[in-house]
Amino acid sequence: MEEILLTSQSVFDFSDIQNLLPEYKYIRNKISRLIQNKYLIRLKQGVYLKNPEISGTRYSLEYLAQKLYQRSYVSLQYALQLYGMIPESVYEVTSVTDRANKVFDTSVGRFSYRLLKPEYYRVGVTKSRDPYGCFYQLATREKALSDLLYYENNFQSRSALYDYIIDGLRIEEEDIAALDPDLLSEIAEAGKKRNLDYLAECVRDAA
């Protein structure tokens, strides 16, 4: 048990706990006792969080999102909020994935994942470090906005899309002008969606 508390790791899967507690033959029973005694919090089957109230270990929701569902990155409204591009507070950690759609309602928050085709999924993603030294995958500003528009019905004109960004999403014009038009063009080429072409054109004209 001490090994769990002493490690700096905050999130564990089954194999992590096996490696930390090799002397235990019936590891599933041990995990059940750790949960009952509130040393661990079960996030989903096979993924556990060290209870911060007991251990003092800190964690970020972005890092948890990565651990809950592999092959995903934080994007959409939650990422735009992280970048300060939208004024609303976002309480659901939104991610995209090249796997099936998924939602996890946990004791520490709600995590949702939306499917993207693999060739588009891979473009415009960066590695970010949370305040506690853990790394997770995060959409760039350009990709987070593109992902949001990817799921919208195609706008009939470039001006209609721009108005939606300004009035619907309430993103400031200077934030749009600061986006990288070359990266947006690369994203649009991979996404094959009219909305993404319009976005790249809007930013190129504003630059």
FIKOLZA-1660 file (N, C-alpha, C; in steps of 0.1 Angstrom, whole numbers, plus 5000, padded with zeros to 4 digits):
% residues 207
   i   px   py   pz ch aa at
   1 5008 4988 5000  A  M  N
   1 5000 5000 5000  A  M CA
   1 5009 5013 5000  A  M  C
   2 5020 5012 5008  A  E  N
   2 5028 5024 5008  A  E CA
   2 5034 5027 4995  A  E  C
   3 5036 5017 4986  A  E  N
   3 5042 5020 4973  A  E CA
   3 5032 5029 4965  A  E  C
   4 5019 5026 4966  A  I  N
   4 5009 5034 4959  A  I CA
   4 5010 5049 4964  A  I  C
   5 5011 5051 4977  A  L  N
   5 5011 5064 4983  A  L CA
   5 5023 5072 4980  A  L  C
   6 5035 5065 4980  A  L  N
   6 5047 5071 4978  A  L CA
   6 5051 5075 4964  A  L  C
   7 5045 5068 4954  A  T  N
   7 5049 5072 4941  A  T CA
   7 5043 5085 4937  A  T  C
   8 5049 5092 4928  A  S  N
   8 5044 5105 4923  A  S CA
   8 5033 5103 4913  A  S  C
   9 5031 5091 4908  A  Q  N
   9 5021 5088 4898  A  Q CA
   9 5007 5090 4904  A  Q  C
  10 4998 5096 4896  A  S  N
  10 4985 5099 4902  A  S CA
  10 4974 5090 4896  A  S  C
  11 4976 5085 4884  A  V  N
  11 4966 5076 4877  A  V CA
  11 4973 5063 4874  A  V  C
  12 4965 5052 4876  A  F  N
  12 4971 5038 4874  A  F CA
  12 4961 5030 4866  A  F  C
  13 4967 5021 4858  A  D  N
  13 4959 5011 4852  A  D CA
  13 4963 4998 4860  A  D  C
  14 4957 4987 4856  A  F  N
  14 4959 4974 4863  A  F CA
  14 4974 4970 4863  A  F  C
  15 4980 4971 4852  A  S  N
  15 4995 4967 4851  A  S CA
  15 5003 4976 4859  A  S  C
  16 5000 4989 4861  A  D  N
  16 5008 4998 4869  A  D CA
  16 5008 4993 4884  A  D  C
  17 4996 4989 4888  A  I  N
  17 4994 4985 4902  A  I CA
  17 5001 4971 4904  A  I  C
  18 5000 4963 4894  A  Q  N
  18 5008 4950 4895  A  Q CA
  18 5023 4952 4897  A  Q  C
  19 5028 4962 4889  A  N  N
  19 5042 4965 4890  A  N CA
  19 5046 4971 4904  A  N  C
  20 5037 4979 4909  A  L  N
  20 5040 4985 4922  A  L CA
  20 5039 4976 4934  A  L  C
  21 5030 4966 4932  A  L  N
  21 5027 4956 4943  A  L CA
  21 5030 4942 4939  A  L  C
  22 5042 4939 4935  A  P  N
  22 5045 4925 4929  A  P CA
  22 5043 4914 4939  A  P  C
  23 5043 4917 4952  A  E  N
  23 5042 4907 4962  A  E CA
  23 5028 4902 4964  A  E  C
  24 5018 4909 4959  A  Y  N
  24 5005 4905 4961  A  Y CA
  24 5000 4895 4949  A  Y  C
  25 4996 4883 4953  A  K  N
  25 4992 4873 4944  A  K CA
  25 4978 4876 4938  A  K  C
  26 4969 4881 4946  A  Y  N
  26 4955 4884 4942  A  Y CA
  26 4953 4899 4941  A  Y  C
  27 4959 4904 4930  A  I  N
  27 4960 4919 4929  A  I CA
  27 4946 4925 4927  A  I  C
  28 4936 4918 4921  A  R  N
  28 4923 4924 4920  A  R CA
  28 4916 4926 4934  A  R  C
  29 4918 4917 4943  A  N  N
  29 4913 4918 4956  A  N CA
  29 4920 4930 4963  A  N  C
  30 4933 4931 4961  A  K  N
  30 4940 4943 4967  A  K CA
  30 4934 4956 4962  A  K  C
  31 4932 4957 4949  A  I  N
  31 4926 4969 4943  A  I CA
  31 4913 4972 4949  A  I  C
  32 4905 4962 4951  A  S  N
  32 4891 4964 4957  A  S CA
  32 4892 4969 4971  A  S  C
  33 4902 4964 4979  A  R  N
  33 4904 4969 4993  A  R CA
  33 4909 4984 4993  A  R  C
  34 4918 4987 4983  A  L  N
  34 4923 5001 4982  A  L CA
  34 4912 5010 4979  A  L  C
  35 4902 5006 4971  A  I  N
  35 4891 5014 4967  A  I CA
  35 4881 5015 4979  A  I  C
  36 4879 5004 4986  A  Q  N
  36 4870 5005 4998  A  Q CA
  36 4876 5014 5009  A  Q  C
  37 4889 5014 5010  A  N  N
  37 4896 5022 5020  A  N CA
  37 4899 5036 5016  A  N  C
  38 4894 5039 5004  A  K  N
  38 4895 5053 4998  A  K CA
  38 4909 5057 4994  A  K  C
  39 4918 5048 4993  A  Y  N
  39 4931 5051 4988  A  Y CA
  39 4931 5053 4973  A  Y  C
  40 4922 5046 4966  A  L  N
  40 4921 5047 4952  A  L CA
  40 4906 5051 4948  A  L  C
  41 4905 5058 4937  A  I  N
  41 4891 5061 4932  A  I CA
  41 4890 5055 4918  A  I  C
  42 4880 5047 4916  A  R  N
  42 4878 5040 4903  A  R CA
  42 4872 5050 4894  A  R  C
  43 4879 5052 4883  A  L  N
  43 4874 5061 4872  A  L CA
  43 4866 5053 4862  A  L  C
  44 4871 5042 4858  A  K  N
  44 4864 5032 4850  A  K CA
  44 4871 5019 4852  A  K  C
  45 4866 5008 4846  A  Q  N
  45 4872 4995 4848  A  Q CA
  45 4886 4995 4843  A  Q  C
  46 4895 4992 4853  A  G  N
  46 4909 4992 4850  A  G CA
  46 4917 5004 4851  A  G  C
  47 4911 5016 4854  A  V  N
  47 4918 5029 4856  A  V CA
  47 4914 5035 4869  A  V  C
  48 4924 5039 4877  A  Y  N
  48 4922 5043 4891  A  Y CA
  48 4930 5056 4893  A  Y  C
  49 4924 5064 4902  A  L  N
  49 4931 5077 4906  A  L CA
  49 4934 5076 4920  A  L  C
  50 4946 5080 4924  A  K  N
  50 4950 5080 4938  A  K CA
  50 4943 5092 4944  A  K  C
  51 4936 5089 4956  A  N  N
  51 4927 5098 4962  A  N CA
  51 4936 5110 4967  A  N  C
  52 4934 5122 4961  A  P  N
  52 4942 5134 4965  A  P CA
  52 4940 5138 4980  A  P  C
  53 4928 5135 4985  A  E  N
  53 4925 5139 4999  A  E CA
  53 4934 5131 5009  A  E  C
  54 4938 5120 5005  A  I  N
  54 4946 5111 5014  A  I CA
  54 4961 5113 5010  A  I  C
  55 4964 5113 4997  A  S  N
  55 4978 5113 4993  A  S CA
  55 4984 5127 4991  A  S  C
  56 4975 5137 4989  A  G  N
  56 4980 5150 4985  A  G CA
  56 4985 5152 4971  A  G  C
  57 4984 5141 4963  A  T  N
  57 4988 5141 4949  A  T CA
  57 4979 5150 4941  A  T  C
  58 4984 5158 4933  A  R  N
  58 4976 5167 4924  A  R CA
  58 4976 5161 4910  A  R  C
  59 4965 5165 4903  A  Y  N
  59 4963 5160 4889  A  Y CA
  59 4956 5170 4881  A  Y  C
  60 4956 5170 4868  A  S  N
  60 4948 5178 4859  A  S CA
  60 4938 5170 4852  A  S  C
  61 4926 5176 4849  A  L  N
  61 4916 5169 4842  A  L CA
  61 4921 5166 4828  A  L  C
  62 4929 5174 4822  A  E  N
  62 4934 5171 4809  A  E CA
  62 4942 5158 4808  A  E  C
  63 4951 5156 4819  A  Y  N
  63 4959 5144 4819  A  Y CA
  63 4950 5132 4822  A  Y  C
  64 4939 5134 4830  A  L  N
  64 4930 5123 4833  A  L CA
  64 4923 5119 4820  A  L  C
  65 4919 5129 4812  A  A  N
  65 4912 5126 4799  A  A CA
  65 4921 5117 4790  A  A  C
  66 4934 5119 4790  A  Q  N
  66 4943 5111 4782  A  Q CA
  66 4944 5097 4787  A  Q  C
  67 4944 5096 4800  A  K  N
  67 4946 5082 4806  A  K CA
  67 4933 5074 4806  A  K  C
  68 4921 5081 4806  A  L  N
  68 4909 5074 4805  A  L CA
  68 4906 5067 4792  A  L  C
  69 4911 5073 4781  A  Y  N
  69 4908 5068 4768  A  Y CA
  69 4920 5071 4759  A  Y  C
  70 4928 5061 4757  A  Q  N
  70 4940 5062 4749  A  Q CA
  70 4937 5065 4734  A  Q  C
  71 4947 5071 4727  A  R  N
  71 4945 5076 4714  A  R CA
  71 4934 5087 4713  A  R  C
  72 4936 5097 4721  A  S  N
  72 4927 5108 4721  A  S CA
  72 4936 5121 4724  A  S  C
  73 4930 5132 4721  A  Y  N
  73 4936 5145 4725  A  Y CA
  73 4925 5155 4729  A  Y  C
  74 4928 5164 4738  A  V  N
  74 4919 5174 4743  A  V CA
  74 4917 5184 4732  A  V  C
  75 4904 5187 4729  A  S  N
  75 4901 5196 4718  A  S CA
  75 4887 5203 4720  A  S  C
  76 4881 5208 4709  A  L  N
  76 4868 5214 4709  A  L CA
  76 4867 5225 4720  A  L  C
  77 4855 5226 4726  A  Q  N
  77 4852 5237 4735  A  Q CA
  77 4862 5238 4747  A  Q  C
  78 4866 5226 4753  A  Y  N
  78 4875 5226 4764  A  Y CA
  78 4888 5232 4761  A  Y  C
  79 4894 5228 4749  A  A  N
  79 4907 5233 4745  A  A CA
  79 4906 5248 4742  A  A  C
  80 4895 5253 4735  A  L  N
  80 4893 5267 4732  A  L CA
  80 4892 5275 4745  A  L  C
  81 4886 5269 4756  A  Q  N
  81 4886 5276 4769  A  Q CA
  81 4900 5277 4775  A  Q  C
  82 4908 5266 4774  A  L  N
  82 4922 5266 4779  A  L CA
  82 4930 5277 4772  A  L  C
  83 4928 5279 4759  A  Y  N
  83 4935 5290 4752  A  Y CA
  83 4929 5304 4754  A  Y  C
  84 4918 5305 4762  A  G  N
  84 4912 5318 4764  A  G CA
  84 4905 5324 4752  A  G  C
  85 4901 5315 4743  A  M  N
  85 4895 5320 4730  A  M CA
  85 4879 5321 4731  A  M  C
  86 4873 5314 4741  A  I  N
  86 4859 5316 4742  A  I CA
  86 4856 5320 4757  A  I  C
  87 4845 5328 4759  A  P  N
  87 4843 5334 4772  A  P CA
  87 4836 5324 4782  A  P  C
  88 4829 5314 4777  A  E  N
  88 4822 5305 4786  A  E CA
  88 4831 5296 4793  A  E  C
  89 4827 5292 4805  A  S  N
  89 4833 5282 4813  A  S CA
  89 4828 5268 4807  A  S  C
  90 4837 5259 4806  A  V  N
  90 4834 5246 4800  A  V CA
  90 4837 5236 4811  A  V  C
  91 4827 5228 4815  A  Y  N
  91 4829 5219 4827  A  Y CA
  91 4830 5205 4822  A  Y  C
  92 4828 5202 4810  A  E  N
  92 4830 5188 4804  A  E CA
  92 4843 5188 4796  A  E  C
  93 4852 5179 4799  A  V  N
  93 4865 5178 4792  A  V CA
  93 4862 5171 4779  A  V  C
  94 4863 5179 4768  A  T  N
  94 4860 5174 4755  A  T CA
  94 4873 5170 4748  A  T  C
  95 4872 5158 4742  A  S  N
  95 4884 5153 4734  A  S CA
  95 4879 5147 4721  A  S  C
  96 4888 5145 4712  A  V  N
  96 4885 5137 4700  A  V CA
  96 4894 5125 4700  A  V  C
  97 4890 5115 4692  A  T  N
  97 4897 5102 4691  A  T CA
  97 4896 5096 4677  A  T  C
  98 4905 5087 4674  A  D  N
  98 4903 5079 4662  A  D CA
  98 4896 5066 4665  A  D  C
  99 4891 5065 4677  A  R  N
  99 4883 5053 4681  A  R CA
  99 4868 5056 4682  A  R  C
 100 4861 5048 4688  A  A  N
 100 4846 5050 4689  A  A CA
 100 4843 5062 4698  A  A  C
 101 4831 5068 4696  A  N  N
 101 4826 5078 4705  A  N CA
 101 4825 5072 4719  A  N  C
 102 4828 5081 4729  A  K  N
 102 4827 5076 4743  A  K CA
 102 4824 5087 4753  A  K  C
 103 4818 5084 4764  A  V  N
 103 4815 5093 4774  A  V CA
 103 4818 5086 4788  A  V  C
 104 4825 5093 4797  A  F  N
 104 4827 5087 4810  A  F CA
 104 4822 5098 4820  A  F  C
 105 4813 5094 4828  A  D  N
 105 4808 5102 4839  A  D CA
 105 4815 5096 4852  A  D  C
 106 4824 5104 4857  A  T  N
 106 4832 5100 4869  A  T CA
 106 4830 5109 4881  A  T  C
 107 4835 5105 4892  A  S  N
 107 4833 5113 4904  A  S CA
 107 4841 5126 4904  A  S  C
 108 4851 5127 4894  A  V  N
 108 4858 5139 4893  A  V CA
 108 4855 5148 4881  A  V  C
 109 4845 5143 4873  A  G  N
 109 4841 5151 4861  A  G CA
 109 4836 5142 4850  A  G  C
 110 4831 5149 4840  A  R  N
 110 4826 5142 4828  A  R CA
 110 4836 5144 4816  A  R  C
 111 4839 5133 4809  A  F  N
 111 4848 5133 4799  A  F CA
 111 4842 5127 4786  A  F  C
 112 4842 5134 4775  A  S  N
 112 4836 5130 4763  A  S CA
 112 4846 5129 4752  A  S  C
 113 4844 5120 4742  A  Y  N
 113 4853 5117 4731  A  Y CA
 113 4845 5116 4718  A  Y  C
 114 4849 5123 4708  A  R  N
 114 4842 5122 4695  A  R CA
 114 4851 5117 4684  A  R  C
 115 4846 5108 4676  A  L  N
 115 4854 5102 4666  A  L CA
 115 4858 5111 4654  A  L  C
 116 4870 5110 4650  A  L  N
 116 4875 5117 4638  A  L CA
 116 4882 5106 4629  A  L  C
 117 4882 5108 4616  A  K  N
 117 4889 5099 4607  A  K CA
 117 4904 5100 4610  A  K  C
 118 4911 5089 4609  A  P  N
 118 4925 5089 4613  A  P CA
 118 4934 5099 4605  A  P  C
 119 4932 5101 4592  A  E  N
 119 4941 5110 4585  A  E CA
 119 4939 5124 4589  A  E  C
 120 4927 5128 4594  A  Y  N
 120 4925 5141 4599  A  Y CA
 120 4929 5143 4613  A  Y  C
 121 4927 5132 4621  A  Y  N
 121 4929 5132 4635  A  Y CA
 121 4944 5136 4638  A  Y  C
 122 4953 5131 4630  A  R  N
 122 4967 5133 4634  A  R CA
 122 4973 5147 4632  A  R  C
 123 4966 5155 4624  A  V  N
 123 4972 5169 4621  A  V CA
 123 4969 5179 4632  A  V  C
 124 4978 5187 4635  A  G  N
 124 4976 5199 4644  A  G CA
 124 4974 5195 4658  A  G  C
 125 4982 5186 4663  A  V  N
 125 4982 5182 4677  A  V CA
 125 4995 5184 4683  A  V  C
 126 4996 5188 4696  A  T  N
 126 5008 5191 4702  A  T CA
 126 5008 5185 4716  A  T  C
 127 5020 5183 4721  A  K  N
 127 5022 5178 4735  A  K CA
 127 5022 5189 4745  A  K  C
 128 5014 5189 4755  A  S  N
 128 5014 5199 4765  A  S CA
 128 5017 5193 4779  A  S  C
 129 5022 5202 4788  A  R  N
 129 5026 5197 4801  A  R CA
 129 5017 5205 4811  A  R  C
 130 5011 5197 4820  A  D  N
 130 5002 5203 4830  A  D CA
 130 5010 5209 4842  A  D  C
 131 5003 5216 4851  A  P  N
 131 5011 5222 4862  A  P CA
 131 5018 5212 4871  A  P  C
 132 5015 5200 4870  A  Y  N
 132 5020 5190 4879  A  Y CA
 132 5031 5181 4872  A  Y  C
 133 5035 5185 4860  A  G  N
 133 5046 5178 4853  A  G CA
 133 5042 5167 4844  A  G  C
 134 5029 5165 4842  A  C  N
 134 5024 5153 4834  A  C CA
 134 5021 5158 4820  A  C  C
 135 5024 5150 4810  A  F  N
 135 5021 5154 4796  A  F CA
 135 5009 5148 4791  A  F  C
 136 5002 5155 4782  A  Y  N
 136 4990 5151 4775  A  Y CA
 136 4990 5157 4761  A  Y  C
 137 4982 5151 4753  A  Q  N
 137 4980 5156 4739  A  Q CA
 137 4969 5166 4738  A  Q  C
 138 4972 5177 4732  A  L  N
 138 4963 5189 4731  A  L CA
 138 4962 5194 4717  A  L  C
 139 4950 5197 4712  A  A  N
 139 4949 5203 4699  A  A CA
 139 4955 5217 4700  A  A  C
 140 4962 5221 4689  A  T  N
 140 4966 5235 4687  A  T CA
 140 4953 5244 4687  A  T  C
 141 4955 5257 4688  A  R  N
 141 4944 5266 4687  A  R CA
 141 4936 5264 4673  A  R  C
 142 4944 5262 4663  A  E  N
 142 4939 5260 4650  A  E CA
 142 4931 5247 4649  A  E  C
 143 4936 5237 4655  A  K  N
 143 4929 5224 4653  A  K CA
 143 4917 5223 4662  A  K  C
 144 4918 5229 4674  A  A  N
 144 4906 5229 4683  A  A CA
 144 4894 5236 4676  A  A  C
 145 4896 5248 4670  A  L  N
 145 4885 5254 4663  A  L CA
 145 4881 5246 4651  A  L  C
 146 4891 5241 4643  A  S  N
 146 4887 5233 4632  A  S CA
 146 4879 5221 4635  A  S  C
 147 4883 5214 4646  A  D  N
 147 4875 5202 4651  A  D CA
 147 4861 5206 4654  A  D  C
 148 4859 5218 4660  A  L  N
 148 4845 5222 4664  A  L CA
 148 4837 5224 4651  A  L  C
 149 4843 5231 4641  A  L  N
 149 4837 5233 4628  A  L CA
 149 4835 5221 4620  A  L  C
 150 4844 5211 4622  A  Y  N
 150 4843 5199 4615  A  Y CA
 150 4829 5192 4617  A  Y  C
 151 4824 5193 4629  A  Y  N
 151 4812 5186 4633  A  Y CA
 151 4799 5194 4629  A  Y  C
 152 4801 5207 4626  A  E  N
 152 4790 5215 4622  A  E CA
 152 4786 5212 4607  A  E  C
 153 4773 5214 4604  A  N  N
 153 4768 5213 4590  A  N CA
 153 4776 5224 4582  A  N  C
 154 4778 5221 4570  A  N  N
 154 4786 5230 4561  A  N CA
 154 4779 5243 4560  A  N  C
 155 4786 5254 4562  A  F  N
 155 4780 5267 4560  A  F CA
 155 4779 5270 4545  A  F  C
 156 4770 5279 4541  A  Q  N
 156 4768 5281 4527  A  Q CA
 156 4777 5291 4521  A  Q  C
 157 4784 5299 4530  A  S  N
 157 4794 5309 4525  A  S CA
 157 4804 5311 4536  A  S  C
 158 4815 5317 4531  A  R  N
 158 4826 5320 4540  A  R CA
 158 4822 5330 4551  A  R  C
 159 4814 5340 4546  A  S  N
 159 4809 5351 4555  A  S CA
 159 4800 5345 4566  A  S  C
 160 4792 5335 4562  A  A  N
 160 4783 5329 4572  A  A CA
 160 4791 5321 4583  A  A  C
 161 4801 5315 4579  A  L  N
 161 4810 5308 4589  A  L CA
 161 4817 5318 4598  A  L  C
 162 4822 5329 4592  A  Y  N
 162 4829 5339 4600  A  Y CA
 162 4819 5345 4610  A  Y  C
 163 4807 5348 4606  A  D  N
 163 4797 5354 4615  A  D CA
 163 4794 5344 4626  A  D  C
 164 4794 5331 4623  A  Y  N
 164 4791 5321 4634  A  Y CA
 164 4803 5321 4644  A  Y  C
 165 4815 5322 4639  A  I  N
 165 4827 5322 4648  A  I CA
 165 4826 5335 4657  A  I  C
 166 4823 5346 4651  A  I  N
 166 4823 5359 4659  A  I CA
 166 4811 5359 4668  A  I  C
 167 4799 5357 4663  A  D  N
 167 4786 5359 4671  A  D CA
 167 4782 5346 4678  A  D  C
 168 4784 5335 4672  A  G  N
 168 4780 5322 4678  A  G CA
 168 4789 5317 4689  A  G  C
 169 4802 5316 4685  A  L  N
 169 4812 5311 4694  A  L CA
 169 4818 5323 4703  A  L  C
 170 4816 5335 4698  A  R  N
 170 4821 5347 4705  A  R CA
 170 4836 5347 4706  A  R  C
 171 4843 5343 4696  A  I  N
 171 4857 5344 4695  A  I CA
 171 4861 5358 4689  A  I  C
 172 4871 5364 4695  A  E  N
 172 4875 5378 4691  A  E CA
 172 4882 5378 4677  A  E  C
 173 4880 5389 4670  A  E  N
 173 4886 5389 4657  A  E CA
 173 4901 5389 4657  A  E  C
 174 4907 5395 4668  A  E  N
 174 4922 5394 4669  A  E CA
 174 4927 5380 4671  A  E  C
 175 4918 5372 4678  A  D  N
 175 4922 5358 4680  A  D CA
 175 4922 5350 4667  A  D  C
 176 4912 5353 4659  A  I  N
 176 4911 5347 4646  A  I CA
 176 4923 5351 4637  A  I  C
 177 4926 5364 4637  A  A  N
 177 4937 5368 4629  A  A CA
 177 4951 5363 4633  A  A  C
 178 4952 5359 4646  A  A  N
 178 4964 5353 4651  A  A CA
 178 4967 5339 4648  A  A  C
 179 4957 5332 4642  A  L  N
 179 4958 5318 4639  A  L CA
 179 4968 5316 4627  A  L  C
 180 4974 5305 4626  A  D  N
 180 4984 5302 4615  A  D CA
 180 4976 5297 4603  A  D  C
 181 4976 5305 4592  A  P  N
 181 4969 5301 4580  A  P CA
 181 4975 5289 4573  A  P  C
 182 4988 5287 4574  A  D  N
 182 4994 5276 4567  A  D CA
 182 4990 5263 4574  A  D  C
 183 4990 5263 4588  A  L  N
 183 4985 5251 4595  A  L CA
 183 4971 5248 4592  A  L  C
 184 4963 5259 4591  A  L  N
 184 4948 5257 4588  A  L CA
 184 4946 5251 4575  A  L  C
 185 4955 5255 4565  A  S  N
 185 4954 5249 4552  A  S CA
 185 4957 5234 4552  A  S  C
 186 4967 5231 4560  A  E  N
 186 4971 5217 4561  A  E CA
 186 4960 5209 4568  A  E  C
 187 4954 5215 4578  A  I  N
 187 4942 5208 4585  A  I CA
 187 4931 5206 4575  A  I  C
 188 4928 5217 4567  A  A  N
 188 4917 5216 4558  A  A CA
 188 4919 5206 4547  A  A  C
 189 4932 5204 4543  A  E  N
 189 4935 5194 4533  A  E CA
 189 4932 5180 4538  A  E  C
 190 4936 5178 4551  A  A  N
 190 4933 5165 4557  A  A CA
 190 4919 5162 4560  A  A  C
 191 4911 5173 4563  A  G  N
 191 4898 5171 4568  A  G CA
 191 4887 5170 4557  A  G  C
 192 4890 5176 4545  A  K  N
 192 4881 5175 4533  A  K CA
 192 4867 5180 4537  A  K  C
 193 4866 5191 4544  A  K  N
 193 4853 5197 4547  A  K CA
 193 4853 5212 4543  A  K  C
 194 4842 5216 4537  A  R  N
 194 4841 5230 4533  A  R CA
 194 4843 5240 4544  A  R  C
 195 4838 5237 4556  A  N  N
 195 4840 5246 4567  A  N CA
 195 4854 5249 4570  A  N  C
 196 4863 5239 4568  A  L  N
 196 4877 5240 4571  A  L CA
 196 4884 5248 4560  A  L  C
 197 4879 5247 4548  A  D  N
 197 4885 5255 4537  A  D CA
 197 4881 5270 4540  A  D  C
 198 4868 5272 4544  A  Y  N
 198 4864 5286 4546  A  Y CA
 198 4872 5292 4558  A  Y  C
 199 4874 5284 4568  A  L  N
 199 4882 5289 4580  A  L CA
 199 4896 5293 4575  A  L  C
 200 4903 5285 4568  A  A  N
 200 4916 5288 4563  A  A CA
 200 4916 5301 4555  A  A  C
 201 4906 5303 4546  A  E  N
 201 4905 5315 4538  A  E CA
 201 4902 5327 4546  A  E  C
 202 4894 5326 4556  A  C  N
 202 4891 5337 4565  A  C CA
 202 4903 5342 4572  A  C  C
 203 4911 5333 4577  A  V  N
 203 4923 5337 4585  A  V CA
 203 4934 5342 4575  A  V  C
 204 4935 5337 4564  A  R  N
 204 4945 5342 4554  A  R CA
 204 4941 5356 4550  A  R  C
 205 4929 5359 4548  A  D  N
 205 4925 5372 4545  A  D CA
 205 4927 5382 4556  A  D  C
 206 4925 5377 4568  A  A  N
 206 4926 5386 4580  A  A CA
 206 4941 5389 4584  A  A  C
 207 4950 5380 4579  A  A  N
 207 4964 5381 4583  A  A CA
 207 4971 5394 4577  A  A  C
% end
